[in-house]
Amino acid sequence: MPKVYVAIIGAGGVGKSFISQLNSYALRSKKHTISTILISRSSKAILSRDYSGLNLATWESDIASSSVSVKPPSFPDETLKFLTSAPGPVILVDNTSSEAIAAEYPRFLSSGVHLVTPNKKGFSSSLDLFKAIYAASGAQNGGYVFHEATVGAGLPVLSTLKDLIDTGDEIVKIEGVFSGTMSYLFNSFAPLSPSGSEKPFSACVAEARELGYTEPDPRDDLNGLDVARKLTILARLSGLQVSEPTSFPIQSLIPKPLESATSAEEFLVGLAGFDGEIDKVKTAAESEGAVVRYVGSLDVGKGEVSVGLRNFDRGSAIAGLKGSDNIISFYTRRYGERAMIVQGAGAGAEVTAMGVLGDLIKVLERLK
Amino acid sequence: MPKVYVAIIGAGGVGKSFISQLNSYALRSKKHTISTILISRSSKAILSRDYSGLNLATWESDIASSSVSVKPPSFPDETLKFLTSAPGPVILVDNTSSEAIAAEYPRFLSSGVHLVTPNKKGFSSSLDLFKAIYAASGAQNGGYVFHEATVGAGLPVLSTLKDLIDTGDEIVKIEGVFSGTMSYLFNSFAPLSPSGSEKPFSACVAEARELGYTEPDPRDDLNGLDVARKLTILARLSGLQVSEPTSFPIQSLIPKPLESATSAEEFLVGLAGFDGEIDKVKTAAESEGAVVRYVGSLDVGKGEVSVGLRNFDRGSAIAGLKGSDNIISFYTRRYGERAMIVQGAGAGAEVTAMGVLGDLIKVLERLK
């Protein structure tokens, strides 16, 4: 069986799930032998210098006792040299959310290293980096790049968009709930079937944070930037030249005076003082038979991208969403008036890792 | 650019759309030169005997004046010889619904010819044929086989199922509305928001037929076999050994006495006499706050497949379906309680052809 070499940077929540899934996959694969030659986690790393492969069953204890690192200055030069010296194709898996690592993607791809990643930074920061990544991948002997898990985790969002475009359909509009956190927040704050015991918005945020549905500081969700990054990726893949993830309207749910709160706790206390404002938005939606949701939308014809609150008819698919599910509606020329819809959990280590492993398998299938 | 040869059998509704989409794709492809070497339509065919390629802009008039055929006895032997003599990789596109052509898939695949098709017959008839197709494809130098459009037309159903399984998720249950015809019929007969002016079931069937939403004889939809074939494909890909598409319970909506009606018209007249029966089913569903829908479901753990009428809560995604849309819910270990859902138009020449072209592109991406 042909041997393929895998290097994994980042072994936090998603990374750990990924390694576990990769281990099972490698054991049952009948088409490729998979040799993991690098695992890096914060300041420590383990390398298989003879390319025979690390033990994926003992990597956690092995890395704990390691004294090696692939941080700068050894990254990227030494790492790149190590990968390109492997005696076969190499797939780099970036499970971090690092902007610095993303900045090096073009170099790795130009050197023929394939890349799969859930890291949004490379595709949603400057347009120059996005273009450099795809140019490097598209050049002769460039590596493949797949990043399905940057939008909707394991949901088939980018692959569906690619199929639509590749086969000559025209994307008219993409719209949806792209954040598990925002989905959970609004499904509890403004449910489709109110029980009358709904909590004020600040209490919903506090509860979501306790359940682990938000970032440690919920402002990192409420500022809308995560959703904006996903829309930037979809917009660029649809052909729009979005220069930065902040170059279109993003409605932040952080009240101005609380932007400078010095802790998440201080922010949450302060947020209660603004419950009246967002309650008005909720009531206004209800009065027209609708519910308010935090959505991203992309109008390809008009070249418009926007992220923020909007009202949706109670009968719409977006209004009917549950839990922390995502929903992505593709309106295209061929599908006409009604959207093609993909819906389901769009966050979580297991389903995100699955999206990354699915991409890795797509690379394997394209190798000979 | 590497040259790839395409042979197209069947040029009816889907086939015509496919050829038009392929023509556009070939013109814009920067990675492969596509040479169409065969188009066959009912009793006539055109071949590019020197493999230089047919003119996809004039194929309809060219085929009309052709005196060649690829029917038996020239099919399959001569056809296979013609394809395998091409000076590069060959992709066979079967846009028919022929059982006889499907029976030859293993031979073509064994000979290294790749296959893409919306024809359900090869994958949903005898289990032996299904296994022979995948064995031929999986053997050394076997051709690739893709058949996304056999379930849900252009919707990403089989690719999603493949990703879930390949990455090690476990399919618990698949459930949904798999027929555009059945979707349209029940969305008009038993809508989520009744207007009070709903027509009896037989009138809904007659109307759907006039609008072209049913087969010429609506019994070919109402017998449930089309849905049963799709469930057979999903079940087999999920690992269940379903021996025939009729080896599990299929609820036919054709009243027994009308099975022998000699024409579609006679059937429709007779169907009105049974409107009371199906009205009772509709009213019973309404009395428990539900709507009745014609669905297929697959329980992998129990090894059970079934096709027929079932009641769904008014708040469920299946109840909320509109028009002739399909909806497919995947319940898996990783996605847990709430399904991953794919929804949208699941029939129509353009979106079906798109599913076929998407598969053809997947083959191209796997060629070097």
Interface residues (C-beta under 8 A of the other chain):
Chain A: Q21 S24 Y25 R28 G154 L155 P156 S159 T160 D163 L164 D166 T167 G168 D169 L192 S193 G315 A317 G320 K322 G323 D325 F330 R334 Y335 G336 R338 A339 M340 I341 V342 Q343 G344 A345 E350 V351 M354 L357 G358 I361 E365 R366 K368
Chain B: Q21 S24 Y25 R28 G154 L155 P156 S159 T160 D163 L164 D166 T167 G168 D169 L192 S193 G315 A317 G320 K322 G323 D325 F330 R334 Y335 G336 R338 A339 M340 I341 V342 Q343 G344 A345 E350 V351 M354 L357 G358 I361 E365 R366 K368
